[in-house]
Amino acid sequence: MKQYVITAYDYTDAGALERRMKVRPDHFEGAKELKKSSSFIFGGAILNDDGKMIGSVMVMQFETEEQLESWKQTEPYITQKIWETYEIKPFKLASV
């Protein structure tokens, strides 16, 4: 499987954190399903100096580019405009 690191930053408007919290259960449900299929390796929130969530980091793996694209089309943080920007880069998890 090809591995990817996703680094994403949330919108910064006044309602951004509230939107994130509203969509968060759907995002987590999707991650749980991806974990069952071994596509989700790990992830978590990026925090600012005050400990507030401002983005996300995820390490994922997919058999094909089409599966990655399909995930992007259904990821709530993308479709519900939580992440203003995101970057997906090839990644290789160290075996230690």
C-alpha positions as CSV (number, residue, x, y, z in Angstrom):
1,M,0.0,0.0,0.0
2,K,1.1,3.6,-0.6
3,Q,1.3,5.7,2.5
4,Y,0.6,9.4,2.8
5,V,0.9,12.1,5.3
6,I,-1.9,14.7,5.3
7,T,-1.3,18.0,6.9
8,A,-4.3,20.3,7.0
9,Y,-5.1,23.7,8.5
10,D,-8.6,24.8,9.4
11,Y,-10.4,27.9,8.3
12,T,-9.8,30.8,10.7
13,D,-13.2,32.6,10.5
14,A,-15.2,33.2,13.7
15,G,-17.3,30.0,13.2
16,A,-14.5,27.7,12.3
17,L,-14.0,25.9,15.6
18,E,-17.8,25.5,16.1
19,R,-18.0,23.9,12.6
20,R,-15.2,21.6,13.4
21,M,-16.8,20.4,16.6
22,K,-20.1,19.8,14.8
23,V,-18.5,17.7,12.0
24,R,-16.0,16.0,14.3
25,P,-18.1,12.9,15.1
26,D,-18.6,12.2,11.3
27,H,-14.8,12.6,10.8
28,F,-14.1,10.2,13.6
29,E,-16.6,7.7,12.3
30,G,-14.9,7.8,8.9
31,A,-11.5,7.3,10.5
32,K,-12.8,4.3,12.4
33,E,-14.1,2.7,9.2
34,L,-10.7,3.4,7.5
35,K,-8.9,1.8,10.5
36,K,-10.9,-1.4,10.0
37,S,-9.6,-1.6,6.4
38,S,-6.0,-0.7,7.6
39,S,-6.1,2.6,5.6
40,F,-5.9,4.8,8.7
41,I,-2.5,4.5,10.5
42,F,-2.7,7.4,12.9
43,G,-3.9,11.0,13.2
44,G,-4.6,13.9,15.5
45,A,-5.3,17.6,15.9
46,I,-2.7,20.4,15.4
47,L,-3.0,22.8,18.4
48,N,-2.1,26.4,18.7
49,D,-0.3,27.9,21.7
50,D,-3.5,28.1,23.6
51,G,-4.3,24.4,23.0
52,K,-7.1,25.0,20.5
53,M,-7.5,22.8,17.5
54,I,-6.4,24.6,14.3
55,G,-5.7,21.7,11.9
56,S,-5.0,18.0,11.6
57,V,-2.3,15.5,10.7
58,M,-3.2,12.1,9.4
59,V,-1.1,9.2,8.1
60,M,-3.0,7.0,5.8
61,Q,-2.4,4.2,3.3
62,F,-4.3,3.2,0.2
63,E,-3.9,0.5,-2.4
64,T,-4.6,2.9,-5.3
65,E,-4.6,6.6,-6.1
66,E,-8.3,6.1,-6.9
67,Q,-9.0,5.1,-3.2
68,L,-7.1,8.2,-2.0
69,E,-9.3,10.3,-4.3
70,S,-12.4,8.6,-3.1
71,W,-11.5,9.3,0.5
72,K,-11.0,13.0,-0.4
73,Q,-14.4,13.2,-2.0
74,T,-16.1,11.8,1.2
75,E,-13.9,13.2,4.1
76,P,-16.2,15.5,6.1
77,Y,-13.4,17.9,7.0
78,I,-12.9,18.5,3.3
79,T,-16.6,18.4,2.2
80,Q,-17.9,20.5,5.1
81,K,-15.2,23.2,4.8
82,I,-13.3,22.5,8.0
83,W,-9.9,22.3,6.4
84,E,-9.1,25.5,4.4
85,T,-5.9,24.0,3.1
86,Y,-4.4,20.5,3.0
87,E,-1.3,18.9,1.6
88,I,-0.9,15.2,0.8
89,K,2.6,13.9,0.5
90,P,4.0,10.4,0.0
91,F,5.2,9.0,3.3
92,K,6.9,5.9,4.6
93,L,6.4,4.8,8.2
94,A,9.6,3.7,9.9
95,S,9.7,0.1,11.1
96,V,11.4,0.4,14.5
